Amino acid sequence: MDPAQTLDGLSKEINSALKAMAKAKDINEKEVYSRIIKNLCESQGVFLELAAEMMSHDFDDDDDDDKDDIPF
């Protein structure tokens, strides 16, 4: 799955749940939306932490040390 699509989907779901919570009249219904938003935000946080961790790794294939390994 494309990371950009994942983040976009989570953001859209969070916004949708926030709008639904704003329209809710009953306190119990607001609590349900609050829990949904909390779970979506935590999921987005986990995804962002993973993305940040992966970006911190050096995946550069143009390593100058490899030039010393030429056998001739």
C-alpha positions as CSV (number, residue, x, y, z in Angstrom):
1,M,0.0,0.0,0.0
2,D,1.2,3.5,-0.8
3,P,2.2,5.4,2.3
4,A,0.7,8.7,0.9
5,Q,-2.6,6.9,0.4
6,T,-2.5,5.5,3.9
7,L,-1.8,8.9,5.5
8,D,-4.4,10.6,3.3
9,G,-7.0,7.9,4.2
10,L,-6.4,8.2,7.9
11,S,-6.6,12.0,7.7
12,K,-9.9,11.9,5.9
13,E,-11.3,9.4,8.4
14,I,-10.2,11.6,11.3
15,N,-11.8,14.7,9.7
16,S,-15.0,12.8,9.1
17,A,-15.2,11.5,12.6
18,L,-14.5,15.1,14.0
19,K,-17.4,16.5,11.9
20,A,-19.7,13.7,13.0
21,M,-18.8,14.3,16.6
22,A,-19.5,18.0,16.2
23,K,-23.0,17.2,15.0
24,A,-23.7,14.6,17.7
25,K,-26.2,15.7,20.3
26,D,-26.0,12.8,22.8
27,I,-23.0,12.7,25.2
28,N,-22.6,8.9,24.7
29,E,-22.5,9.4,20.9
30,K,-19.8,12.0,21.4
31,E,-17.8,9.6,23.5
32,V,-18.0,7.0,20.8
33,Y,-16.6,9.4,18.2
34,S,-14.0,10.5,20.7
35,R,-12.7,6.9,21.0
36,I,-12.8,6.5,17.2
37,I,-10.8,9.7,16.8
38,K,-8.3,8.6,19.5
39,N,-7.8,5.2,17.8
40,L,-7.3,6.8,14.3
41,C,-4.8,9.3,15.7
42,E,-2.8,6.6,17.4
43,S,-2.8,4.6,14.2
44,Q,-1.6,7.6,12.3
45,G,1.1,8.2,14.9
46,V,2.4,4.6,14.7
47,F,2.5,5.0,10.9
48,L,4.4,8.3,11.1
49,E,6.9,6.9,13.6
50,L,7.6,3.9,11.3
51,A,8.0,6.3,8.3
52,A,10.4,8.5,10.3
53,E,12.4,5.5,11.4
54,M,12.7,4.2,7.9
55,M,13.7,7.6,6.6
56,S,16.5,7.8,9.2
57,H,18.2,4.8,7.7
58,D,20.8,5.5,5.0
59,F,19.7,3.7,1.8
60,D,22.2,5.3,-0.4
61,D,23.6,2.8,-2.9
62,D,26.3,5.1,-4.2
63,D,28.8,4.2,-1.5
64,D,32.4,5.3,-2.3
65,D,33.8,2.4,-0.3
66,D,32.6,0.0,-3.0
67,K,35.2,1.4,-5.4
68,D,37.9,-0.2,-3.3
69,D,36.4,-3.6,-3.8
70,I,37.2,-3.8,-7.6
71,P,39.3,-6.9,-8.1
72,F,41.4,-5.5,-11.1
